[in-house]
Amino acid sequence: MGNFGKTLDGKLEDLKRSYEEFAALPVDQEMTGDGEVNIKGKQKTIAKAVEASAPGTFSKHKISNLRLEPTDREGWYLKRTDLPDSLPIKVSTRNVWTTGDLVSSIVLRSGNTHNYVRLVEHIIALKAGLDVDNLMISLDSGDPPLFEHGSLDLVDALISAGRKEQDRPLRYFTVKEPVSIVNRHGRFMIFEPPEKGKYSLEIDCARNFTNAIGAQRIRFTLNEKTFRYGAAARTNTTTKQMFFCLTIGKIFADTRHIGYNRHNVLIAAKRRYLNEPHLIHNGKSLEAAWHRANLDLLAAIALIEEGRFIGKITDYRGSHFMDVEMMKLLYSNEMLVEVTG
C-alpha cells in the first residue's frame, strides 16, 4: 500500500481502492537513476534570445511566434507584445485563470481579462524540466504555437540558447509530509518528500483508458535526458473529440479554428490509433503517459514560483484541473517547505 499521507481532497476509501488498481499495473518503461541536483547552486537564465514558431493552437491559419529571452527578474514571465500596456504574466499558481471547458488546458492571466495566454502547460513545463530559473517569453497573441513534436522544438531552442549564471542562490522546495488528493472517479496524485540526503524528482505516472491507449505506466528520474525524451509526446485525443472539433465544434469560438491535425496530436479510436503513435518502447507506444508526466504534470510543478521542486510524485489518471487544485491546496495548507541541505 502506498504512503498516502494527509489527504487534502477526496475520500481515503476511494484513494485506497484506486491505488490498488494503479499498483497492479506493470511499469512499461523505467528511466530512474541519474538526476541528483546541486541545491547549493546558482539560478540561471539563458545566454541569448531564441525564437520558435508554428501555427496557433486555436488559430490554425495564423503563425504564432514565441521569443524566449534572458531576464534579470526572478521567475518565468509571459509577455503579450500585442498588449503593450499590460504587465508580463508571472508563471504562478496565483495567476491561473481556468483549466478550460471545451479544450482542457491551463490558462494564465494577470490584470485585465484580455491579458491571458491559453494552453500554457506545454511551454511552462520547461521551467520544471530544464535548468532555466528566470525567463521572459514574448508572444504576439494569447494563442501559443502547436508543434508537431510536442514541446521538443522549445526544449531544443532553450538548450541551444546556453546558460548565464546569476548571482542568486537556487531555491528548492518539497512537501513537509506526504500529501494526496483523489476524486470520485479514482484519479489521484500523491506528493512525497525526497529520501533523506537525496535531491531529485522521481515520477511514477500511469494512464488507463478504455481505448487504444489502454494502460500505460512509466517511472523516471527527472533530468535533461528524460525530459527531452518525453517532451516529444503530443497531446492525445479521441476520435469523438476530433469529430466534435471538426463538426459541431465550429459553432464555438474555443474550437472553431483549433489547429489539431493528424501530425500534432495522437488520435485514439476504440481499438487502434488513427495516426502513427510515437515513443514506442518494447513494441508499445507510451506517448500518452510521457505527455502526461512531462508536459502536463511538470507544468503544475512550474506553478511553484519560488523555485524548483524535488521529491516523489505518483500520478494516476490525473488532469489539469487536479494539477491546479493540488498546487492551490499545497499553498493554502502551507505544505511546501524549502530544502536547505
C-alpha positions in Angstrom: 0.0 0.0 0.0 1.3 3.5 -0.8 2.1 6.2 1.6 -0.9 8.5 1.1 -0.1 10.9 4.0 -2.5 13.7 4.5 -5.5 13.6 2.1 -6.1 17.2 1.2 -9.2 16.5 -1.0 -11.4 13.4 -1.6 -12.1 10.3 0.3 -9.4 8.0 1.6 -11.5 4.9 0.7 -11.5 6.0 -3.0 -7.8 6.5 -2.9 -7.1 3.1 -1.4 -9.3 1.4 -3.9 -7.7 3.3 -6.9 -4.2 2.8 -5.6 -4.7 -1.0 -5.7 -5.6 -0.6 -9.4 -2.6 1.5 -10.0 -0.1 -0.7 -8.2 -1.3 -3.7 -10.2 -0.2 -2.1 -13.5 3.3 -3.2 -14.7 5.9 -0.5 -15.2 6.3 -0.3 -19.0 9.4 1.8 -19.0 11.8 2.8 -16.3 14.4 5.5 -16.6 15.4 6.1 -12.9 18.8 6.9 -11.5 20.6 10.0 -12.7 19.0 13.2 -11.6 20.7 14.5 -8.4 20.7 18.3 -8.3 23.1 20.7 -6.6 20.9 22.5 -4.1 23.8 24.9 -3.4 24.0 26.1 -7.0 23.1 29.5 -8.6 20.0 30.5 -10.5 20.3 30.7 -14.3 18.8 32.4 -17.3 19.6 31.8 -20.9 22.7 33.3 -22.6 20.9 34.6 -25.7 17.4 35.0 -27.1 15.9 32.3 -29.3 12.7 32.0 -31.2 10.2 29.3 -32.3 7.1 29.5 -34.4 4.2 27.2 -35.6 0.5 27.5 -36.4 -1.5 28.7 -33.5 -3.3 26.2 -31.3 -6.6 28.0 -31.6 -6.0 29.8 -34.9 -4.5 27.2 -37.3 -4.3 29.7 -40.2 -2.1 32.1 -38.3 1.5 31.5 -37.4 2.1 32.1 -33.7 5.6 33.3 -32.5 7.5 32.8 -29.3 10.6 34.7 -28.3 12.5 33.3 -25.3 14.6 36.0 -23.7 17.1 36.3 -20.8 15.8 38.3 -17.9 17.1 39.6 -14.5 13.6 39.1 -13.0 13.1 36.1 -10.8 10.8 33.6 -12.3 9.2 32.9 -15.7 7.0 35.5 -17.4 4.7 35.6 -20.4 4.6 39.0 -22.2 1.9 39.7 -24.8 3.6 42.0 -27.3 0.2 42.8 -28.9 -0.9 44.3 -25.5 1.9 46.8 -24.8 0.1 48.4 -21.8 -0.2 45.1 -20.0 2.3 43.7 -17.5 4.0 40.4 -18.1 2.1 37.4 -16.6 4.2 35.6 -14.0 4.1 31.8 -14.1 2.4 31.2 -10.7 -0.4 29.4 -9.1 -1.9 32.8 -8.2 -2.3 33.7 -11.9 -4.2 30.5 -13.0 -7.5 31.8 -14.6 -9.1 28.5 -15.7 -8.3 25.0 -16.9 -10.6 25.3 -19.8 -14.0 23.8 -20.7 -14.2 22.6 -24.3 -10.4 22.2 -24.5 -8.7 21.3 -21.2 -5.6 23.4 -20.6 -4.1 25.8 -18.1 -4.8 29.4 -18.9 -2.8 32.1 -17.1 -4.0 35.7 -16.7 -2.8 38.8 -14.9 -4.7 42.1 -14.6 -7.4 42.7 -17.2 -9.3 39.9 -18.9 -7.6 40.4 -22.2 -4.1 39.8 -20.8 -4.1 36.0 -20.8 -2.3 33.1 -22.5 -4.1 29.8 -23.2 -2.7 26.3 -23.2 0.5 27.4 -21.4 1.3 24.0 -20.0 3.4 22.8 -22.9 5.5 26.0 -22.5 5.9 26.3 -18.8 6.6 22.6 -18.2 10.1 23.6 -19.4 10.5 25.6 -16.2 10.4 22.4 -14.2 12.1 20.2 -16.7 15.2 22.3 -17.6 17.8 24.4 -15.7 16.4 27.8 -16.5 15.1 29.6 -13.5 14.4 33.1 -15.0 12.9 33.7 -18.4 10.9 36.2 -20.4 8.6 34.7 -23.1 7.3 37.2 -25.6 4.2 36.2 -27.6 2.3 38.0 -30.3 -1.1 36.8 -29.1 -2.7 34.7 -26.3 -2.6 31.7 -28.6 0.6 29.7 -28.4 2.1 27.6 -31.2 1.1 24.0 -31.6 4.2 22.0 -32.7 4.2 18.6 -34.4 6.6 17.1 -31.9 5.1 18.1 -28.5 7.4 20.7 -27.0 10.6 19.3 -28.4 11.2 22.4 -30.6 11.0 24.6 -27.5 13.3 22.2 -25.5 15.9 22.3 -28.2 15.6 26.1 -28.6 16.3 26.5 -24.8 19.2 24.1 -24.9 20.7 25.9 -27.8 20.4 29.2 -26.0 23.1 28.4 -23.5 23.1 29.5 -19.9 24.0 32.5 -17.9 24.6 32.1 -14.2 23.1 34.8 -12.0 24.1 35.9 -8.5 21.2 34.4 -6.7 21.1 31.1 -4.9 18.9 28.3 -6.2 15.9 27.5 -4.1 14.4 24.0 -3.9 11.1 23.1 -2.3 9.3 19.9 -1.3 6.3 18.9 0.8 6.9 18.7 4.5 5.0 15.4 4.6 3.3 13.1 2.1 0.0 14.6 0.8 -2.6 13.3 -1.6 -5.8 14.2 -3.5 -8.3 11.9 -5.2 -11.6 12.4 -6.9 -14.7 10.3 -7.1 -13.5 8.7 -10.3 -10.4 7.3 -8.7 -8.0 9.8 -10.3 -5.3 10.6 -7.7 -2.0 12.4 -7.1 0.5 11.8 -4.2 3.4 14.1 -3.4 6.1 12.9 -1.1 9.3 14.5 0.2 12.6 13.0 -1.0 14.5 10.4 0.9 17.0 11.9 3.4 20.0 13.2 1.5 18.5 12.5 -1.9 18.0 15.6 -4.0 16.0 14.6 -7.1 12.5 14.4 -8.5 11.1 10.9 -9.1 7.9 10.5 -11.1 5.6 7.4 -11.3 2.9 8.1 -13.8 0.1 5.9 -15.2 -2.8 6.4 -17.7 -5.6 3.9 -18.0 -8.1 4.5 -20.9 -10.8 2.2 -22.4 -9.5 2.9 -25.9 -6.3 2.2 -27.9 -4.2 4.0 -25.3 -5.1 1.4 -22.7 -3.0 1.1 -19.6 0.5 2.7 -19.6 2.9 3.2 -16.7 6.3 4.9 -16.7 8.7 5.7 -13.9 11.7 8.0 -14.2 14.0 10.5 -12.5 13.7 14.0 -14.0 16.8 15.2 -15.8 17.5 16.8 -19.1 17.7 13.4 -20.9 14.3 12.1 -19.6 12.7 15.5 -20.0 13.8 15.9 -23.6 12.7 12.3 -24.4 9.2 12.8 -23.0 8.8 16.3 -24.4 8.3 14.9 -27.9 5.0 13.4 -26.8 1.9 15.0 -28.4 -1.5 15.7 -26.8 -3.8 12.7 -27.2 -7.4 13.0 -28.2 -10.2 10.6 -29.1 -11.9 10.2 -32.5 -15.1 11.5 -30.8 -13.3 14.7 -29.7 -11.7 15.2 -33.1 -15.1 14.7 -34.8 -16.6 17.3 -32.4 -13.9 19.8 -33.2 -14.4 19.3 -36.9 -18.2 19.5 -36.9 -20.3 20.9 -34.0 -17.2 22.5 -32.6 -17.2 25.0 -35.4 -20.1 26.7 -33.5 -17.9 27.5 -30.5 -15.1 30.2 -30.5 -12.8 27.9 -28.5 -12.7 25.2 -31.1 -13.8 26.9 -34.4 -10.2 27.3 -35.7 -8.4 24.8 -33.5 -5.2 23.5 -35.1 -5.4 19.8 -34.2 -4.5 17.5 -37.1 -3.0 14.1 -37.7 0.5 15.3 -37.2 0.4 17.3 -34.0 -2.0 15.2 -31.8 -2.3 11.5 -31.2 -5.8 10.3 -32.2 -7.0 7.2 -30.4 -10.0 5.1 -31.5 -11.5 2.3 -29.5 -9.0 -0.4 -30.6 -6.4 1.4 -32.7 -4.7 4.7 -33.3 -5.8 6.6 -36.4 -2.3 8.0 -36.9 1.2 6.9 -36.1 1.9 6.8 -32.4 5.3 7.9 -31.1 7.6 6.9 -28.2 7.5 3.2 -28.8 9.1 1.0 -26.1 9.1 -2.8 -26.3 6.6 -2.5 -29.1 4.1 -0.4 -27.2 3.5 3.4 -27.6 3.9 5.2 -24.2 3.3 8.6 -25.8 0.2 9.3 -23.6 2.0 8.6 -20.4 5.0 10.6 -21.3 2.9 13.6 -22.4 1.0 13.5 -19.1 4.2 13.3 -17.0 6.4 15.7 -18.8 4.2 18.3 -20.4 1.1 18.3 -18.1 2.3 17.3 -14.6 5.5 19.2 -14.7 3.6 22.3 -15.9 1.8 22.1 -12.5 5.2 22.0 -10.7 6.2 25.0 -12.7 3.5 27.0 -10.9 5.6 27.0 -7.8 7.0 30.4 -8.4 9.6 30.5 -5.6 11.9 27.8 -7.0 12.3 24.2 -8.1 10.7 21.1 -6.6 12.2 17.8 -5.5 10.6 14.7 -4.0 8.4 12.0 -5.4 5.1 12.3 -7.3 2.7 9.5 -8.0 0.1 10.3 -10.6 -2.8 8.1 -11.7 -5.1 9.4 -14.4 -4.5 13.0 -13.4 -5.9 16.0 -15.2 -5.2 19.8 -15.5 -8.0 20.5 -13.0 -6.5 18.2 -10.4 -3.0 19.6 -11.1 -4.1 23.2 -10.3 -6.2 22.0 -7.3 -3.2 20.2 -5.8 -1.0 23.3 -6.2 -3.6 25.5 -4.6 -4.0 23.1 -1.7 -0.3 22.9 -1.1 -0.2 26.6 -0.7 -3.4 27.0 1.3 -2.4 24.2 3.7 1.2 25.5 3.9 2.6 22.2 2.8 5.6 23.5 0.8 8.9 23.8 2.7 12.3 24.9 1.4 15.1 22.3 1.2 18.3 23.7 2.8 20.5 20.6 2.7 
